[in-house]
Amino acid sequence: MDTTTELRVTAAHRELLDQVLDKWSLSILNELCDRPCRFNELRRAIPEVTQKSLTSTLRRLERNGVVAREVTSTRPLSVTYGITPLGKTLRHPIDVLLEWAELHMPTITAARNEFDDQELV
């Protein structure tokens, strides 16, 4: 008897994974796993990200419940972003994917090179 469950990839799954595993989300989550950060701290930690991309990525992560935004009533207002308990559960699966990528990168690079060489012919 087969007890494995077949996983189905739905539109909702694809949308969530696109939003949580994109380039900036991974960098932001990596920073927030260590400690909560203010917006400008994140900009300094990830200098390649634009202000617009950082803002929209933080909003997506907040909407998905993996990042929380805390506003402190100071003058000017202070906003701190932190990872939520749900967001912390992403650490292990992301680490597994990164380990897989690291392990298989030489094979993937070779396949890419072979494909690109065939395209030139």
C-alpha positions as CSV (number, residue, x, y, z in Angstrom):
1,M,0.0,0.0,0.0
2,D,1.4,3.4,-1.1
3,T,1.0,6.0,1.7
4,T,2.7,8.8,-0.1
5,T,0.5,11.8,-0.8
6,E,0.6,13.3,-4.2
7,L,1.4,17.0,-4.1
8,R,-0.6,19.2,-6.5
9,V,0.8,22.6,-7.5
10,T,-2.1,25.0,-7.8
11,A,-2.2,28.6,-8.9
12,A,-2.3,29.6,-5.2
13,H,0.9,27.6,-4.5
14,R,2.7,29.1,-7.5
15,E,1.7,32.6,-6.5
16,L,2.8,32.1,-2.9
17,L,6.2,30.6,-3.9
18,D,6.7,33.3,-6.5
19,Q,6.2,35.9,-3.8
20,V,8.2,34.2,-1.0
21,L,11.1,32.8,-3.0
22,D,12.0,35.7,-5.3
23,K,15.4,37.4,-5.2
24,W,14.6,40.2,-2.8
25,S,12.3,38.1,-0.5
26,L,15.1,35.6,0.2
27,S,17.6,38.4,0.9
28,I,15.1,40.2,3.2
29,L,14.1,37.1,5.1
30,N,17.8,36.2,5.5
31,E,18.4,39.6,7.2
32,L,15.2,39.4,9.3
33,C,16.1,35.9,10.6
34,D,18.9,37.4,12.6
35,R,17.0,40.4,14.0
36,P,14.2,42.9,13.4
37,C,15.3,45.8,11.1
38,R,14.2,49.2,10.2
39,F,13.7,50.0,6.5
40,N,17.0,51.8,6.0
41,E,18.9,49.1,7.8
42,L,17.5,46.7,5.2
43,R,18.5,49.0,2.4
44,R,22.0,49.2,3.7
45,A,22.2,45.4,4.2
46,I,20.9,44.8,0.7
47,P,22.4,47.7,-1.3
48,E,21.4,46.3,-4.7
49,V,17.6,46.6,-3.9
50,T,15.8,49.8,-4.9
51,Q,13.6,51.6,-2.4
52,K,10.5,50.7,-4.6
53,S,11.4,47.0,-4.8
54,L,12.2,46.8,-1.0
55,T,8.8,48.5,-0.2
56,S,6.8,46.3,-2.5
57,T,8.6,43.1,-1.3
58,L,8.1,43.9,2.3
59,R,4.4,44.5,1.7
60,R,4.0,41.2,-0.1
61,L,5.8,39.4,2.7
62,E,3.6,41.2,5.3
63,R,0.5,40.3,3.3
64,N,1.5,36.6,3.3
65,G,2.1,36.7,7.1
66,V,5.8,36.0,7.1
67,V,6.9,39.5,8.0
68,A,5.4,41.8,10.6
69,R,5.5,45.6,10.5
70,E,5.6,47.4,13.9
71,V,5.1,51.2,14.0
72,T,6.4,53.0,17.0
73,S,4.8,56.4,17.8
74,T,7.8,58.6,17.8
75,R,8.5,61.7,15.8
76,P,9.1,60.8,13.1
77,L,7.3,57.5,13.2
78,S,9.6,54.5,13.4
79,V,8.8,51.3,11.5
80,T,10.5,48.0,12.3
81,Y,10.1,44.8,10.3
82,G,10.5,41.4,11.9
83,I,10.0,37.8,10.9
84,T,6.8,36.2,12.2
85,P,6.6,32.7,13.7
86,L,5.2,31.5,10.3
87,G,8.1,33.2,8.5
88,K,10.6,31.3,10.8
89,T,9.1,28.0,9.5
90,L,10.4,28.9,6.1
91,R,14.1,28.7,7.2
92,H,14.4,24.9,7.0
93,P,12.8,24.4,3.5
94,I,14.8,27.3,2.1
95,D,18.0,25.9,3.6
96,V,17.2,22.5,2.0
97,L,16.7,24.1,-1.4
98,L,19.9,26.1,-1.1
99,E,21.8,22.9,-0.1
100,W,20.3,21.1,-3.1
101,A,21.4,24.0,-5.4
102,E,24.9,24.1,-3.9
103,L,25.3,20.3,-4.3
104,H,24.0,20.2,-7.9
105,M,25.4,23.5,-9.2
106,P,28.3,22.0,-11.1
107,T,26.0,19.6,-12.9
108,I,23.5,22.4,-13.6
109,T,26.4,24.7,-14.9
110,A,27.6,21.9,-17.2
111,A,24.0,21.4,-18.5
112,R,23.6,25.1,-19.1
113,N,27.0,25.3,-21.0
114,E,26.1,22.3,-23.1
115,F,22.7,23.8,-24.0
116,D,24.2,27.2,-24.8
117,D,26.9,25.6,-27.0
118,Q,24.2,23.7,-28.9
119,E,22.3,27.0,-29.4
120,L,25.3,28.5,-31.1
121,V,25.5,25.7,-33.7
